[in-house]
Amino acid sequence: MLRVSGLHTELIGKICKLTDFGVELEKEYEQLFKTGNYQSARILFEYCQRKDKYELSLMFIDEKPFERCGVVWYCLKEIGKYSGGDYYWFTLNQVIICEN
C-alpha cells in the first residue's frame, strides 16, 4: 500500500538535546512570533547538559508540526529517569539530534 507520510514522520522516536544557541533562538522566537518560553528553555537546556541521574533528553513524537512565517516547530517530549514527561515545541535550529 502506498501512502504519503508527513514531513516529520522520519523524526518520530529520534532523541535530541536543546542547544545553547537554541535557547537564544527561543528568546528571539518569543519576541518575534509570541511562541515559546525563554526561561523554561534555559532550565531545560541545563538539564539536557547534565551527566547524572537528572539528565534529560527530548524525543520527537507523532504530533503534527506547525509553521509560522516559514519557521516549523516540532513537538518534543521530555524523557529521562526523573522526567515529568512535559511537552515542548522547538525548531530543528534549536536542537541537535543524537545518534544511537
C-alpha positions in Angstrom: 0.0 0.0 0.0 1.4 3.4 -1.0 0.8 6.2 1.5 2.1 9.8 1.9 3.8 10.3 5.2 4.1 13.7 6.9 7.4 15.5 6.7 8.0 14.9 10.4 7.4 11.1 10.4 11.1 10.2 9.9 11.9 12.1 13.1 9.4 10.3 15.3 11.2 8.5 18.1 14.5 10.3 17.5 16.3 11.7 20.5 17.7 15.2 20.7 19.0 17.8 23.0 18.3 21.5 23.2 21.4 23.6 22.4 22.7 26.8 23.9 22.1 28.5 20.6 18.6 27.1 20.7 17.9 28.8 24.0 19.0 32.1 22.5 16.7 31.5 19.5 13.9 30.8 21.9 14.3 34.3 23.2 14.1 35.7 19.7 11.1 33.5 18.7 9.3 34.6 21.9 9.7 38.2 20.9 9.1 37.8 17.2 6.4 35.1 17.0 5.0 35.1 20.5 5.9 31.4 20.7 8.0 29.8 23.4 9.3 30.5 26.8 12.9 31.6 27.2 13.1 30.9 31.0 11.7 27.4 30.6 14.1 26.7 27.7 17.1 27.9 29.8 16.2 25.4 32.6 15.6 22.6 30.1 19.0 23.2 28.5 20.7 22.9 31.9 19.0 19.5 32.5 19.9 18.4 28.9 23.6 19.1 29.7 23.7 17.1 33.0 25.6 13.8 33.1 23.9 12.4 36.2 20.6 10.8 37.1 18.7 14.0 36.4 19.9 14.3 32.8 17.0 14.8 30.3 16.6 14.4 26.6 13.9 15.2 24.2 12.1 12.8 21.8 10.2 13.7 18.7 6.6 12.4 18.9 3.7 11.9 16.5 2.2 15.3 16.7 1.8 17.4 13.6 4.3 20.3 13.4 3.1 23.8 13.0 4.5 26.6 10.9 4.6 30.3 11.5 6.2 32.7 9.0 8.2 29.9 7.4 9.5 28.5 10.7 8.5 25.0 11.6 8.0 23.9 15.3 8.1 20.2 16.2 6.5 18.7 19.4 9.1 17.1 21.6 8.5 15.1 24.8 10.9 15.3 27.7 12.4 11.9 28.6 14.7 10.7 31.4 14.7 8.7 34.6 13.2 11.6 36.6 11.4 13.3 33.8 7.9 14.8 34.2 7.2 13.9 30.6 6.4 17.5 29.6 5.9 18.6 26.0 7.8 21.4 24.2 7.8 22.9 20.8 11.2 23.6 19.2 12.5 24.1 15.7 15.3 22.0 14.2 17.5 25.0 14.5 17.2 24.8 18.3 18.1 21.1 18.8 20.8 18.6 17.9 19.6 15.1 17.0 21.6 12.4 18.9 22.9 9.3 17.3 22.4 5.9 18.9 
